[in-house]
Amino acid sequence: MEITMYDNLLLLPLFQGLSKNDLTSIIEKVKFNFLTYQEGENILLQGNTCQHLCFLLSGEMVVKTSDAEHGFTLSEVLEGPYIIEPQSLFGMFPVYTATYQAHSQVKILKIDKSFIFSELNNHEIFRLNYLNILSNRSQVAYQKLWQSHIGTLNEKFHRFFFLRCQKQEGKKMLSITMEELSRLINETRINVSRLLNELQSKELIQLKRKEIVIPDFEKLTEYLVQPI
C-alpha cells in the first residue's frame, strides 16, 4: 500500500524532490482521498467553492467552461497526471472556473485545504513547487493578455482558443453560434464562415450544429500560425 502511495505522489510535480523521510511524514499525517470516477460523472463543478487540492492521476477528463454572458461553452480533453486549478484554492475568488467530468475511468486524488496549512506547508520543497506552479500559470496568463484580438483572421481564430484553453494540445469542442463567434473575434460572419469551411475541408476541424470540434489543436495551430 505504501509503495502505491509513494508512486502516486511522485507522479505529481508538487511532491517531486521531496525525500523519502518527508514523503513518509506526509503520508502519516495527511489524509489522502483517492477516488474513482466513471465516464460521464462530474468530478468538480464550475462555480463551486474550491476546498481541496485535486489531482488527476490517470485517465482522461473533459474540462467544460461556460460563459453565460456570451452564450458559449468551451470543452477540452486533458490527460493525467494533472493538477486541477491550484490557483483557485486561495485568493478573493476561491471557486472552480470550469466543470471537470470523467471522459474515461479516472483516478482522482483530493487533499483537504486544511492540510496545506497544517502539514504540507512545513516542507520547503513543497512550498517551492507550489509557488513555481502558481508563478508559471500567472506568467502564461499575463503573456496571453498581450496577444488578444491582434493579427489576421487566422490568428484571431486561433487565439480565441489559445487564450481560453488550459493546454495547447489535444481535442477541443466549442459550442457557439456563428454570429457570436464572429462578434467575439471582431470579424464578419462571412469571413468566419469561409475560414471554418476551409479548415473543415483540410480535416482540421469538424462543423456540427452550433459546435466546432478540433480533433488535434496542435495540428490546427501549425496551420493557422505560420512561422515568421
C-alpha positions in Angstrom: 0.0 0.0 0.0 2.8 2.4 0.9 4.6 1.8 -2.4 1.5 2.6 -4.3 1.1 5.8 -2.3 4.7 6.8 -3.0 4.3 6.1 -6.7 1.1 8.2 -6.8 2.8 11.2 -5.1 5.9 11.1 -7.2 3.8 11.4 -10.3 2.8 14.9 -9.2 5.1 18.0 -9.6 4.1 19.3 -6.1 5.8 16.3 -4.4 8.8 15.9 -6.7 12.2 16.5 -5.0 10.9 15.5 -1.5 13.0 13.0 0.4 11.6 9.6 1.4 11.5 10.8 5.0 9.5 13.8 4.0 7.1 11.7 2.0 6.7 9.2 4.9 5.9 12.1 7.2 3.3 13.5 4.8 1.7 10.1 4.3 1.4 9.6 8.1 -0.1 13.0 8.8 -2.1 14.0 5.7 -5.4 12.4 4.7 -5.4 11.5 1.0 -8.7 10.7 -0.6 -8.2 8.5 -3.7 -11.4 8.4 -5.8 -12.5 6.7 -9.0 -15.0 8.3 -11.4 -16.6 6.5 -14.3 -17.1 8.1 -17.8 -19.6 10.9 -17.7 -19.5 11.5 -14.0 -18.8 15.0 -12.7 -15.7 15.5 -10.7 -15.9 19.2 -9.9 -18.4 21.9 -10.9 -17.8 25.4 -12.2 -18.7 28.0 -9.6 -18.4 25.6 -6.6 -16.0 26.6 -3.7 -12.5 25.2 -4.1 -11.8 23.4 -0.8 -9.4 20.7 -2.0 -6.1 20.4 -3.9 -7.2 18.0 -6.6 -5.1 15.9 -9.0 -6.0 13.8 -12.0 -3.7 10.8 -11.5 -4.8 8.7 -14.6 -7.4 8.6 -17.3 -8.9 11.5 -19.3 -11.3 14.2 -18.2 -13.3 16.8 -20.1 -12.9 20.4 -18.9 -16.0 22.5 -19.7 -16.0 26.3 -19.2 -19.3 28.1 -19.8 -19.6 31.8 -20.5 -23.2 32.7 -19.7 -22.8 36.3 -20.8 -21.7 35.4 -24.3 -23.6 32.1 -24.6 -20.8 29.6 -25.4 -19.1 26.6 -23.8 -15.6 25.6 -24.5 -14.5 22.0 -23.7 -11.2 20.3 -23.9 -9.9 16.8 -23.1 -6.9 16.5 -20.6 -4.9 13.5 -19.6 -3.3 12.7 -16.2 -1.3 13.4 -14.3 -2.6 16.9 -14.0 -3.2 19.3 -11.1 -6.6 20.9 -11.2 -6.8 24.7 -10.6 -4.2 25.1 -7.8 -4.7 28.9 -8.3 -8.3 28.6 -7.2 -7.5 27.3 -3.7 -6.8 30.8 -2.3 -7.4 34.5 -3.2 -10.5 36.6 -3.5 -12.5 34.2 -5.6 -11.7 30.6 -4.4 -14.1 28.9 -6.8 -13.6 26.5 -9.7 -13.6 28.3 -13.1 -14.7 25.1 -15.0 -16.6 21.9 -14.7 -14.4 18.7 -14.7 -16.1 15.5 -16.0 -14.6 12.0 -16.4 -14.0 11.2 -20.1 -12.9 7.7 -19.3 -12.5 5.9 -15.9 -10.3 8.3 -14.0 -8.4 8.2 -10.7 -8.5 11.4 -8.6 -6.6 12.5 -5.5 -8.1 15.1 -3.2 -6.3 16.8 -0.3 -8.3 19.0 2.0 -7.2 22.6 2.1 -6.6 22.5 5.8 -3.7 20.1 5.4 -1.9 22.6 3.1 -1.6 24.9 6.2 -1.1 22.3 8.9 1.3 19.9 7.3 2.4 20.3 3.6 3.4 24.0 4.1 6.0 22.8 6.6 8.1 21.2 3.8 10.2 23.8 1.9 10.3 21.8 -1.3 6.5 21.5 -1.4 6.2 25.3 -0.9 8.7 26.0 -3.7 6.9 23.6 -6.0 3.6 25.2 -5.3 4.9 28.7 -5.8 6.6 27.7 -9.1 3.3 26.2 -10.4 1.3 29.3 -9.4 4.0 31.6 -10.9 4.1 29.7 -14.2 0.4 29.9 -14.6 0.3 33.6 -13.7 3.1 34.4 -16.2 1.4 32.4 -19.0 -1.9 34.2 -18.3 -0.1 37.6 -18.4 1.6 36.8 -21.8 -1.8 35.8 -23.3 -3.2 39.2 -22.4 -0.8 40.9 -24.9 -1.9 38.6 -27.7 -5.7 39.0 -27.7 -7.5 40.4 -30.7 -4.4 41.1 -32.7 -3.5 39.9 -36.1 -5.1 38.2 -39.1 -8.4 36.3 -39.1 -6.5 33.0 -38.8 -4.5 34.4 -35.8 -7.6 35.8 -34.1 -9.5 32.5 -34.5 -6.5 30.6 -33.1 -6.1 33.0 -30.2 -9.7 32.6 -29.2 -8.9 29.1 -28.1 -5.3 29.8 -27.1 -6.4 32.4 -24.5 -9.1 30.1 -23.0 -7.6 26.6 -23.1 -5.7 25.1 -20.2 -3.4 23.1 -22.5 -2.4 23.9 -26.1 -2.8 20.4 -27.3 -5.5 17.7 -27.6 -9.2 17.8 -28.5 -11.3 20.9 -28.1 -15.0 21.5 -28.6 -16.7 24.9 -28.8 -20.5 25.3 -28.6 -21.3 28.7 -30.0 -23.3 30.4 -32.8 -21.5 31.7 -35.8 -22.8 35.2 -35.0 -21.4 35.2 -31.5 -18.0 33.8 -32.6 -17.8 36.5 -35.3 -18.5 39.2 -32.8 -16.1 37.9 -30.2 -13.2 37.8 -32.6 -14.3 41.1 -34.3 -14.7 39.7 -37.8 -17.6 39.5 -40.3 -19.8 36.4 -40.3 -18.9 35.7 -44.0 -15.2 35.7 -43.3 -15.5 33.4 -40.3 -17.7 31.1 -42.3 -15.2 30.9 -45.1 -12.4 30.1 -42.7 -14.3 27.4 -40.9 -15.2 25.7 -44.2 -11.6 25.9 -45.3 -10.4 24.3 -42.1 -13.1 21.6 -42.4 -12.0 20.8 -45.9 -8.5 20.2 -44.6 -9.9 18.0 -41.8 -8.5 20.3 -39.1 -12.0 20.9 -37.6 -15.4 19.3 -37.8 -18.5 21.5 -38.0 -21.7 20.5 -36.3 -24.9 22.3 -35.4 -23.7 25.3 -33.3 -20.5 23.4 -32.5 -16.9 23.4 -33.7 -14.8 20.3 -32.9 -11.0 20.4 -33.1 -9.6 16.9 -33.0 -6.0 18.0 -32.6 -5.3 21.6 -31.5 -1.5 21.2 -32.3 -2.2 20.5 -36.0 -4.6 23.4 -36.2 -2.0 25.7 -34.6 0.6 24.6 -37.1 -1.7 25.5 -40.0 -3.1 28.8 -38.6 0.1 30.3 -37.1 2.7 30.4 -39.8 6.3 30.8 -38.8 8.0 34.1 -39.5 
